[in-house]
Amino acid sequence: NLFILGVDVPVELRSHEMVASKGNLYTIGNRFSSINKDIYKFACTNSITNCSWTKIPTQLQYGRFSTVAMPIPNALANKLCN
């Protein structure tokens, strides 16, 4: 078997963006306005078979859908945000 099924995302995703950063996968934004500020993180602990999605405490200030997301270095984020 070449594929291993993982755990389902806890919400329906539409017009979202996924981005990988430091070994984790994040889903950002959503077409549904009730959850388009939420960020979910997919992470594995010790094994590819021990993975889960969690809603992280940080939220987007403004809800987004059909957006573009990419990881940037902390130095650039600090420069842009300070």
N, CA and C of each residue as an Amber inpcrd file, in Angstrom:
protein
   246
   0.8470000  -1.1720000   0.0000000   0.0000000   0.0000000   0.0000000
   0.9010000   1.2470000   0.0000000   0.7200000   2.1110000  -0.9680000
   1.5490000   3.3060000  -1.0950000   1.0020000   4.4950000  -0.3240000
  -0.2540000   4.4550000   0.0800000  -0.8780000   5.5910000   0.7310000
  -1.2940000   5.2520000   2.1500000  -1.1560000   6.2160000   3.0190000
  -1.6470000   6.0990000   4.3890000  -2.6800000   7.2000000   4.5750000
  -3.9050000   6.8300000   4.9160000  -4.9270000   7.8300000   5.1540000
  -4.6700000   8.4990000   6.4910000  -4.7900000   9.8010000   6.5010000
  -4.5940000  10.5580000   7.7300000  -5.9150000  10.9480000   8.3570000
  -5.8360000  11.7940000   9.3450000  -7.0360000  12.2660000  10.0320000
  -7.6960000  13.3700000   9.2180000  -9.0010000  13.4560000   9.3090000
  -9.7500000  14.4770000   8.5920000  -9.5380000  15.8480000   9.2250000
  -9.5950000  16.8670000   8.4000000  -9.5730000  18.2510000   8.8820000
 -10.8780000  18.4730000   9.6520000 -10.8540000  19.1790000  10.7950000
 -12.0520000  19.3080000  11.6270000 -13.1400000  20.2180000  11.0570000
 -12.8600000  20.9440000   9.9800000 -13.8550000  21.8260000   9.3660000
 -13.8450000  21.6170000   7.8600000 -14.9260000  22.0040000   7.1980000
 -14.9470000  21.9430000   5.7410000 -14.0970000  23.0780000   5.1920000
 -13.2450000  22.7760000   4.2470000 -12.3530000  23.7800000   3.6780000
 -12.7760000  24.1170000   2.2550000 -12.8490000  25.4140000   1.9910000
 -13.1160000  25.9110000   0.6440000 -12.3640000  27.2230000   0.4740000
 -11.7360000  27.3740000  -0.6620000 -11.0140000  28.6080000  -1.0060000
 -10.0080000  28.9890000   0.0840000  -9.3510000  28.0030000   0.6340000
  -8.3490000  28.1860000   1.6760000  -6.9540000  28.0820000   1.0600000
  -5.9590000  28.3140000   1.8730000  -4.5710000  28.1490000   1.4470000
  -3.8770000  27.2600000   2.4610000  -2.9770000  26.4180000   1.9780000
  -2.1530000  25.6090000   2.8720000  -0.7050000  25.9980000   2.6660000
   0.0380000  26.0300000   3.7650000   1.4470000  26.3840000   3.7000000
   2.1950000  25.5380000   4.7220000   3.3760000  25.0710000   4.3430000
   4.2200000  24.2810000   5.2410000   5.2730000  25.1810000   5.8610000
   5.5510000  24.9480000   7.1400000   6.5730000  25.7110000   7.8440000
   7.0870000  24.9020000   9.0220000   8.3940000  24.7190000   9.0760000
   9.0580000  24.0210000  10.1830000   8.4170000  22.6770000  10.5180000
   8.1740000  21.8800000   9.5030000   7.6700000  20.5310000   9.7280000
   6.1900000  20.4310000   9.9930000   5.4670000  21.5280000   9.9470000
   4.0260000  21.5230000  10.1530000   3.3320000  22.0200000   8.8920000
   2.0430000  21.7470000   8.8100000   1.2290000  22.2210000   7.7060000
   0.1180000  23.0740000   8.2950000  -0.1200000  24.2250000   7.7010000
  -1.1500000  25.1400000   8.1970000  -2.1760000  25.3830000   7.1050000
  -3.4390000  25.4820000   7.4940000  -4.4820000  25.9050000   6.5730000
  -4.9850000  27.2580000   7.0480000  -5.0660000  28.1910000   6.1110000
  -5.3510000  29.5850000   6.4330000  -6.5250000  30.0560000   5.5930000
  -7.4970000  30.7050000   6.2360000  -8.6430000  31.2540000   5.5360000
  -9.6530000  30.1970000   5.1330000 -10.8150000  30.6770000   4.6620000
 -11.8870000  29.7780000   4.2710000 -12.9870000  30.5960000   3.6070000
 -13.7120000  29.9940000   2.7010000 -14.8420000  30.6640000   2.0490000
 -15.9540000  30.9580000   3.0530000 -16.0900000  30.1250000   4.0820000
 -17.1450000  30.2980000   5.0830000 -16.7520000  31.4030000   6.0640000
 -17.5230000  32.4820000   6.0900000 -17.1470000  33.6520000   6.8920000
 -17.1090000  33.3700000   8.3940000 -17.8240000  32.3710000   8.8560000
 -17.8300000  32.0740000  10.2940000 -16.5030000  31.4880000  10.7720000
 -15.6770000  30.9890000   9.8440000 -14.3990000  30.3850000  10.2400000
 -13.2280000  30.8610000   9.3870000 -13.3790000  31.9740000   8.6570000
 -12.3110000  32.3800000   7.7430000 -11.1610000  33.1370000   8.4050000
 -11.2310000  33.3220000   9.7260000 -10.1060000  33.9000000  10.4690000
  -9.2810000  32.8100000  11.1640000  -9.7920000  31.5980000  11.1670000
  -9.1580000  30.4960000  11.8950000  -7.9510000  29.9300000  11.1480000
  -6.9940000  29.4620000  11.9180000  -5.8010000  28.8070000  11.3770000
  -5.7120000  27.4290000  12.0280000  -5.5930000  26.4060000  11.1950000
  -5.4500000  25.0400000  11.6860000  -4.0580000  24.5170000  11.3610000
  -3.5060000  23.7800000  12.3100000  -2.1620000  23.2270000  12.1580000
  -2.2360000  21.7060000  12.1290000  -1.5350000  21.1170000  11.1640000
  -1.4140000  19.6660000  11.0750000   0.0000000  19.3120000  11.4950000
   0.1180000  18.4750000  12.5020000   1.4390000  18.0970000  13.0090000
   1.4320000  16.6310000  13.4110000   2.5930000  16.0240000  13.3000000
   2.7780000  14.6230000  13.6870000   3.7200000  14.5610000  14.8880000
   3.4560000  13.6230000  15.7790000   4.2800000  13.4320000  16.9580000
   4.9420000  12.0620000  16.8960000   6.2410000  12.0330000  16.7820000
   7.0430000  10.8140000  16.8070000   6.8490000   9.8500000  15.6390000
   5.7560000   9.9870000  14.8840000   5.4860000   9.0180000  13.8290000
   4.5060000   9.6080000  12.8230000   4.6160000   9.1880000  11.5870000
   3.6880000   9.6310000  10.5450000   2.2770000   9.1110000  10.8120000
   2.1450000   8.1130000  11.6530000   0.8260000   7.5670000  11.9760000
   0.2110000   8.2060000  13.2170000   0.9130000   9.1580000  13.8320000
   0.4020000   9.8430000  15.0200000   0.2980000  11.3420000  14.7240000
  -0.6870000  11.7020000  13.9110000  -0.8360000  13.0840000  13.4590000
  -2.2130000  13.6150000  13.8220000  -2.3220000  14.9440000  13.9110000
  -3.6170000  15.5450000  14.2150000  -3.6860000  16.9790000  13.7130000
  -4.8990000  17.4560000  13.5260000  -5.1920000  18.8510000  13.2140000
  -5.6200000  19.5400000  14.4960000  -5.1240000  20.7400000  14.7270000
  -5.5740000  21.5320000  15.8710000  -5.7810000  22.9750000  15.4250000
  -6.7880000  23.6010000  15.9860000  -7.0130000  25.0310000  15.7450000
  -6.0610000  25.7740000  16.6630000  -5.2330000  26.6490000  16.0990000
  -4.2750000  27.3650000  16.9360000  -4.9330000  28.6310000  17.4850000
  -4.4410000  29.1510000  18.6110000  -5.0550000  30.3340000  19.2280000
  -4.9690000  31.5970000  18.3680000  -3.9220000  31.7140000  17.5600000
  -3.7670000  32.8900000  16.7030000  -4.8280000  32.8760000  15.6140000
  -5.4320000  34.0320000  15.3710000  -6.4010000  34.1750000  14.2920000
  -5.9670000  35.2960000  13.3620000  -6.4650000  35.2530000  12.1380000
  -6.2430000  36.3550000  11.2120000  -7.0430000  37.5660000  11.6920000
  -6.5000000  38.7470000  11.5210000  -7.2210000  39.9550000  11.9210000
  -8.4560000  40.1530000  11.0430000  -8.3030000  39.8660000   9.7670000
  -9.3990000  39.9810000   8.8130000  -9.5770000  38.6300000   8.1270000
 -10.8140000  38.1840000   8.0200000 -11.0880000  36.9140000   7.3720000
 -10.6050000  36.9200000   5.9280000 -10.1470000  35.7800000   5.4590000
  -9.5940000  35.6670000   4.1120000 -10.1450000  34.4350000   3.4090000
 -10.2070000  34.5160000   2.0810000 -10.4310000  33.3430000   1.2430000
  -9.7880000  33.6160000  -0.1100000  -9.4320000  32.5400000  -0.7910000
  -8.7400000  32.6280000  -2.0840000  -7.5250000  33.5400000  -2.0020000
  -6.7560000  33.3790000  -0.9630000  -5.5730000  34.1980000  -0.7430000
  -4.3150000  33.3970000  -1.0410000  -3.1760000  34.0090000  -0.9140000
  -1.8940000  33.3350000  -1.0910000  -1.1500000  33.4180000   0.2340000
  -0.5700000  32.3150000   0.6670000   0.2060000  32.2850000   1.9040000
   1.5560000  31.6580000   1.6260000   2.5870000  32.1640000   2.2880000
   3.9240000  31.5870000   2.1430000   4.7150000  31.8610000   3.4100000
   5.5970000  30.9690000   3.7700000   6.4390000  31.2240000   4.9390000
   7.4860000  32.2850000   4.6050000   7.7730000  33.1450000   5.5850000
   8.8410000  34.1300000   5.4470000   9.7190000  34.0540000   6.6930000
  10.9800000  34.4660000   6.6050000  11.8610000  34.4260000   7.7760000
  11.3760000  35.3820000   8.8700000  11.6770000  35.0480000  10.1220000
  11.3030000  35.9080000  11.2450000  11.8560000  37.3180000  11.0880000
  13.0630000  37.4380000  10.5600000  13.6710000  38.7730000  10.3930000
  12.8140000  39.6450000   9.4780000  12.2740000  39.0800000   8.4160000
  11.4170000  39.8450000   7.5180000  10.0860000  40.1710000   8.1900000
   9.5210000  39.2170000   8.8920000   8.2640000  39.4800000   9.6050000
   8.4480000  40.5920000  10.6200000   9.5420000  40.5650000  11.3630000
   9.8080000  41.6250000  12.3470000   9.9590000  42.9790000  11.6650000
  10.6270000  42.9970000  10.5510000  10.8240000  44.2470000   9.8030000
   9.4830000  44.8100000   9.3030000   8.6240000  43.9380000   8.7950000
   7.3490000  44.3810000   8.2470000   6.3420000  44.7560000   9.3250000
   6.4190000  44.0890000  10.4660000   5.3860000  44.2580000  11.5070000
   5.7680000  45.2510000  12.6040000   6.9980000  45.6660000  12.6560000
   7.4200000  46.6050000  13.7170000   7.6290000  47.9890000  13.1800000
